[in-house]
Amino acid sequence: MDIKYEVENLVKKYKTNNPFQLIYDLDIILNHTYLKHNTKGCYTKKFGERLIIINNNLCYEEQRMVAAHELAHAILHTDVNILALSTNSDWHKSRYEREANIFAAELLISDDIFTIYEGYSIDYISKTEGISVELLEYKYKNFLKNM
């Protein structure tokens, strides 16, 4: 699966890389609520309805990253129950989580960010752009792979 290609097609079709707008455009239910145990968000599909839940205690930047990550599950893993997988197979869970992180990184971070910030550290870019170090590292690995 070419996740970068999937993201490019999605952005081209809906003319936005805003995960909240894409969730709306794709008719996915979005719920902001308090989640326990440091849970940032989750995706589920019940009775044919897709639902993304985001912890409302997160700052906007974190909610945006979580929305992009959960949107990835809604698009790439629409019928996979990640919670059930976690009790059965860490390998599968980690694969799906990695794919969702790559999707989020491709959606939220422009291809030219490493050219713009050439010579700067990932930490500096993270603080300046309000993007997690983890997503920047996924983007950078994908960037190097596609060079």
C-alpha positions, 0 to 999 in steps of 0.5 A: 500500500502506498500511503503517500499516494492515498493521502495525495489523492484524498487531498486532491479530491477534497482540496484540503489537508485539514483532518477535521474538514476531511472527517466532515467531508467523509461523513465520519462522526466526530466526538470530542470528549474526556477519555481516561488513561491518557487515551488521546483518541480512537476510531471504531465502526459500529452499525455501519457508522464510522466514529472518531473520538478525540480527547477534549483535554488535548491542545488544538495541535495534539487534537489535529494530529490525533484526528489525522491518525484516527482518520487514517484508521477510518480510511486504511483500516476501516473494518479493523478492530484495533482494540481486539487486535491488541489483545491478540497480536502486537505485530498487527497492531504495531503495523496498523499504528505505524501506517496510521502515523505515516498517513498522519505525517503525510497529511499534516506535513508538507514535502518541502519542510526539510528543505525549508528547515535545512540544517535545523534539528527535528526538535526545532522543527517540532517546536516551530511548526507545532508537530510532534517529533514522532510524526516528523520522524515518520515524515523524514523516513518516508521522505528519504525513502521516496528520494 
